[in-house]
Amino acid sequence: MVSCTSCGVTAESPLGWTTDVTERGAQHLCDRCSRDNLRSIEGRLDPAYW
């Protein structure tokens, strides 16, 4: 099971999810949170600003 770092939703197979590896480990965003924060993700903004 994988859970979304932003909203907490869980999924067994995270197809379409975004994965980012940081110093805190792998972080996953569900497809909805990925779409909602696409500009911030592409701009490499710190998630604290989302």
Contacts in CASP RR format, 6 or more apart in sequence:
PFRMAT RR
TARGET T0000
AUTHOR 0000-0000-0000
METHOD contacts of the structure
MODEL  1
MVSCTSCGVTAESPLGWTTDVTERGAQHLCDRCSRDNLRSIEGRLDPAYW
1 10 0 8 1.000
1 11 0 8 1.000
1 12 0 8 1.000
2 10 0 8 1.000
2 11 0 8 1.000
2 12 0 8 1.000
2 14 0 8 1.000
2 17 0 8 1.000
2 28 0 8 1.000
3 9 0 8 1.000
3 10 0 8 1.000
3 11 0 8 1.000
3 28 0 8 1.000
4 10 0 8 1.000
4 17 0 8 1.000
4 28 0 8 1.000
4 29 0 8 1.000
4 30 0 8 1.000
4 33 0 8 1.000
5 27 0 8 1.000
5 28 0 8 1.000
5 29 0 8 1.000
5 47 0 8 1.000
6 29 0 8 1.000
6 30 0 8 1.000
6 33 0 8 1.000
6 37 0 8 1.000
6 47 0 8 1.000
6 50 0 8 1.000
7 30 0 8 1.000
7 32 0 8 1.000
7 33 0 8 1.000
8 30 0 8 1.000
9 30 0 8 1.000
9 32 0 8 1.000
11 17 0 8 1.000
11 30 0 8 1.000
14 28 0 8 1.000
14 30 0 8 1.000
16 31 0 8 1.000
16 34 0 8 1.000
17 28 0 8 1.000
17 29 0 8 1.000
17 30 0 8 1.000
17 31 0 8 1.000
17 34 0 8 1.000
18 28 0 8 1.000
18 29 0 8 1.000
18 33 0 8 1.000
18 34 0 8 1.000
18 41 0 8 1.000
19 26 0 8 1.000
19 27 0 8 1.000
19 28 0 8 1.000
19 29 0 8 1.000
20 26 0 8 1.000
20 27 0 8 1.000
20 29 0 8 1.000
20 41 0 8 1.000
21 27 0 8 1.000
27 47 0 8 1.000
29 37 0 8 1.000
29 41 0 8 1.000
34 41 0 8 1.000
37 50 0 8 1.000
40 47 0 8 1.000
40 49 0 8 1.000
40 50 0 8 1.000
END
